[in-house]
């Protein structure tokens, strides 16, 4: 197999990866707090022994998480929480499997009175789990994460929701359970009360997915067309090789 087919195959492999990423983005276009994935490619140029000739190969280098924030919309549910700015909520995985991180603030009350996420995992506060008192009649979650519950007319602070980020966002990776992983040595707390920190929590609201379906559909169409064009290059190159073999195999 000569260079046109090899180059086209390297491009197809990269495009296949990009197609999978775009398809996954589209599947999560309505997922709360979802951050889209993006692909990073690199071309490698190899010089041939023939003077003035070179070929370029495409290699899929990495997939990274888009840091753009989704639109925040009001829900009216006092247990819904959105992050306006940088940072992630932390939740405790079951079975002492460690913490995971997310921007999905669809919280609810667990069976033991703890604040949990939509999958029942405990939301991490600064001092551990956040336990809400029995028979509370109102709940306020302030912009700095402080949780205040009203019980029999008295307002009690029951905890503070923690926010975290990574010292290097390139180290954030998506896990298979819908959460994100941050290396332990890169986890840093985010304190909205500190000067210069432009992060706040918004009660009664959720962050929408950062995916723009129309743009992703356009990307998918472009990738599919590029893949088909490379397939035609491979087919044409194969036919050219067959014709050459047939011509060389004919008796003089």
Secondary structure as UniProt FT lines:
FT   HELIX           3..27
FT   TURN            28..30
FT   TURN            32..33
FT   STRAND          37..47
FT   TURN            51..52
FT   STRAND          54..65
FT   STRAND          72..74
FT   TURN            78..79
FT   STRAND          80..84
FT   STRAND          88..92
FT   HELIX           94..96
FT   STRAND          99..102
FT   STRAND          108..109
FT   TURN            111..112
FT   STRAND          114..116
FT   TURN            118..119
FT   STRAND          122..125
FT   TURN            126..127
FT   STRAND          128..129
FT   TURN            134..135
FT   STRAND          138..141
FT   TURN            143..144
FT   STRAND          146..151
FT   TURN            152..153
FT   STRAND          154..161
FT   STRAND          163..166
FT   HELIX           169..171
FT   STRAND          173..174
FT   TURN            176..177
FT   STRAND          180..181
FT   HELIX           184..186
FT   STRAND          187..189
FT   TURN            192..193
FT   TURN            195..196
FT   STRAND          200..203
FT   STRAND          205..207
FT   HELIX           213..249
//
